[in-house]
Amino acid sequence: MIPTFIGITMLCFGLIQFVPGGPVEQIIMQMKGIGAAESSKSAGAGASISEQQRKAIEAHFGFDKPIAKRYWKWLVADRLGMKMESYKFPDKTAWQVIRQRFKISLIFGITGFILSYLVCIPLGILKALRHNKMFDFVSSIVVFAGYALPTFALGMVLKMLFCGTVEGLWDFFPVSGFHSDNFADMTFWKQTKDIFVHMFFPVLCYVIGNFAVLTLLMKNSLLEQISKDYIRTVLAKGGSFTRAIWGHALRNSLIPIATGFGSILTVMFAGSVIIEQVFEIPGMGRLSLEAITGRDYPVFMGILSLTSILGLAGNILSDFMYVLIDPRIDFQKN
């Protein structure tokens, strides 16, 4: 995990140093008047920046030092950049900015993660047990239709039909956000209902995005186990088909599904940049987009380091899930 993490962050840290439009360029453009309204452009067109001023700006942001020193400072002194001050949010460190969005994305991510597995695993089992029957055929149409439909397109259609964005259509759900403006004045149950209606469509879009892969993986895995010799042996010894499936095949069929269990560590970022942008949810995905477009390098690198650590730890967790599901697997050398 350690060399992989260093490799990821070192590569990205090096790349962003050469991306045009960084904080130094933005300050210089502001001093020259570039990027202001058209009326003020001409007024500042003749402004110029001396080499001494440029060097002072670069020193302020630390760009006057070699990349290796800047990376070491980011890694150690700035604690993965979390102690660095955000370029876009004055008087706030990268961690303070990330922490504000953390809770919202965590709620969306956990809800979507749990619903994905609660729906897809039973559906995959039913499709395997009713293979080539009408239920399997109809459910496959629904699954592939949901998989083929882009989540951002589905989100915009749902907003148009049910959120009152088009006059004359239904207005059952809020257009955007995580809760209403008067959320603090509501009772507990009204707050719960308010969060539910705000979360319904974003979580639905997220679940549909994972729907087909998990469902078909579960179905194909169970079908493969049903065709194995040990299932025929159970049946030949007088065991019922129900016992063969639920007592033997199901546990082994969950092994491929376990690869996704480790992603529970990264569920706070699962809301997707596009979904959060469509529904205007102030979560981690939208924050990462704002950090990239606004060249807020401390926040972007803070999000990158956090997701990298949790993603790598999730891979380790998935390996341990293999052991829990399949006792034949162990990590001891013979």
N, C-alpha and C positions, 0 to 999 in steps of 0.2 A: 504493500500500500504506500509506503513512504517514498520510494523512488518513482512510483507512478504519479503520485500527487505532485512531487517536485517537478516531474517532467511536464505535466499538464499546466501547472501554474507558471513555470518558467517560460514555456512556449507562448502562452497567452500574454504574459507580462511583456515579453519581448516584442510581440506583434503590435500591441497597442501603443508602443513608443513611437511607431512609425506611421500610425494612422493619421491622415490629415484631419484638421479641424479640432485638435486637442485643446486643452485649457490655455496653453500659451497662445495659440493662434486665435482663440476666442477673445482673450483679453486684448490682443493687438487689434483685432477687428473692431472691438468696442471702442478702443481709443481712437481709431481712425474714423469711426462712425459708420462702418460697414455693418449691414444687417439691420439698421434702423429704418424708419419710414422713408419713402422716396424724397419727401421734402427735406429731410435732414441729411440725406446722402450727399447731396451736392455741397452742403455746408462743410462737411468733414472730409470731402474728397481730397483736399490738399494737405491733410494732416500726415505727418510722417513720424516714424518711430526710429530713434537712434539705436545704434548697436548696444550702447550701454544700458538703455532702457530694456531692450530685448533680453540681455543677459540678466538683468535684475529680475525680470519676470520669470525666466527659466530657473533662476536660483530660488525664487519663492516657491515654485512647485517641485524643486529638486531635480529638474531636468539638466542641471549643469554637471551632474555627477555621472560616472560610467554606469551602464545598465546593470552590471553585476553588483555594484554597491547599492544601487536603488532597489534591486530585487532582494538583497540580503536585509536591507532596512525594512522593506515591506514584510518579509517573512518573519523576522525576529523582533525588531524594535517596535514595529507597528502591529504585531500580533496578527499576521495574515491580512494586514490592511484594515482591520476592524477599528483600530484607534486613529486612523487617518481621518481628517476632516473632509466631508463631502464637498465636491466642487459646486454642486447644484443646490444643496440644502445648507446654507451658512449656519455656523455654530452647532453643527451636528456631526458626530462621527459616523462612519459607515455602518457600524453596528447599531447605533441608535436609529438610523433610517431603516435598516433591514428589520429590526425588532418591531417597528410599527406595523409592518406588513406581514410579519411572521404568523401571527395568530389567525388572520383571515385565511391565508393560504393553507394553514394547518387544518382548519375546520373543513374547507372545501376538499383538500386532499384526502383526509381520513374518510370522509363521507363517501367520496367517489371510489376510493380503494375498496372499502368494505362492500359497497353495493355491487361493484364489478364482480367480486368473487361470490357474493351471495346469489347473484343472478346467473352468472355464466357457468359455474360449476354444476348446479342442479340441471340447468338447461342442457349442458353438454352430456350429462349422464342420461337424461331422458332421450336425447337424440341418438345416443349410442344404443340404448335398449330398444328403441323403435327405429332402427336403421332401415332406410328404404321404404318407410311407411309414410302416410300422409302427414303426420306431425313433423317428421324429419324434413320432408319436402317444403312444407309451408314455413317452418321455422328457419330453414336455410335461406329462403327468399328474404325474410325479414332481416336476418343477420347480415347477409351480403348487401342488402339495400342500405342498412345503417353504416356498414363499413365503407361503402362506395361514396356515401354522401359526406362531403367535407364538413367538419364540425363548425367552422365559422359560417358556412352557408346555412346549415341547420339552425344555428343560433340567430342569424339575421331573419330567417323565415319565421321562427317562433316569436321573435320580438314583433315582427310585422303583424302576425295573426292574433296574438294574445296579449300584447302589452300596450295596445292603444296608440301605436305609432302611426297607424293609418286610420283615418277617419272612417267611421262606419263599421269597423271590425271590433272584436272583443277587447276588453280592457280588464283582464283577470289578474295579471301579474305586473309587478313594477318593471320599469324599463331598464334600470341599471342600479349599481351600488350593492352594498352588503346589507344595509338596513335603512329604514326611513329616517328622516331628519329629526322627528320627534321620538326617536327610539328610547331615549333616557326617561321620558315621561310615561312610558307604557308599563303595564303590569307584566309579571313574569310570563304569563301565558300569551299575552299579546306580543311580547318580545319574541317568544318562541315561534309564533305564527308568522311574524314579520320576517324573521330570518329564514324560515322555511320557504316562503313565497319568493324571497330574493335568491335563494340557493337552488330552487327547483330546476330551472332551465339550464343554468351553468353546469350543475352536476349531471343532468341528463346528457348534455353534450359531451361531457368528459367520459361518462360510462359508455356511451355509444361508440366513442373512439376506440375503446379497448374490447368492445363487445365480441366482434367476430373472432379475433385472435384467441382469446381465452376460451370461448365456447367451442371452437373447432379443435383447439389443442386438447381440451378435456375429452371431447368425443373421440377423436382419433386415438388418444392414449388408452382410453378404456376399451375401444374396439380391438386394439393391438393386444391388450392383456387377456381379453376374452378368448382370443384365438390361440393362446399359449397352451402348452401341454399340461401345465399344472392345473388349469381349469378343467380340462377334459378328465384329468385324473380324479379331481374332486367329484365330478359328475359320475364317473365310472364306479366310484366307491359308494355311491348311493346318496351323495350330498345333493341338496336341492340347488336349483339354479340361483335362487335368491341368496343362499349361503355362499355360493361360489363367487357371486358378484360383490356382495357387500362385505363378506368376510375375508376375501382374498384379492380379487382383481382391483377393487376400488383403491386400496391403499397403494398398490404399485402404480396405478394410473395417475396418482397425484404427484409422482416424482417430477415429471416435467413441469407441472404447475408450480412446484416449489421454487423454481427459478425466479418467479416474480414476487415471492414473499419478502425478499430482501428490500424490495422497492418501498416497503412501508416506511423506511427511514428517510425517503425523499418525497413523501407524500405532500409535504408543505409546498413543494414546487410543482405539484401535479396538475394544477389548475390550467396550465398551458397559457402561453403568452397570447395566443389568438383569442381563446375563449374569454380571458380576462379583459382583453381589449374590446371585444364585441359587447360584453355586458358591463364594461366600465367598472370592474372590480379592482379595488386598490390592493392587489396581492403581490406576491413575489414575482410572478411572471411579468406583470405589467411594469413593475419596478425595474426589472432587468432590461426591458425594452427602453424605458426612459433613461436608464443609465448608459446604455449603448448609444442611443441617438443624441443624448446630451453630453457625451464624452465625460461622464462622471466615473472616472477610472477607479477611485477607491471603492465606490459602491458596487461597480461591476465586478471587480476582482474579489470583493468580499463575498458576493453571491456565488461567484465561480468556485472559490475555495470551499465554501460551505457545502455546495452541491457535490463537489468532488469528494470531500471527506465522507459525506453521508452515502454517496453512491458506491464508493469503494467498500465502506463498512457493510452496506447492503449486500454486496457480493459475498462477503464472508458469512453474513447471516444466512444467505441462501444455501451455502455449502453445509452449514450446520443443520438446516432444515432437511437436507438430503438424509443426514444421519438419523434424524428423528423419524422420518417416514420409512426409510429402508435400512434396517439394522445390518444388512450385509455390507454396507459401506462404512469404512473407517479410515482414518487418516494416519494410522500407525504403519510404519515401515516393517515389512517382514524380514 
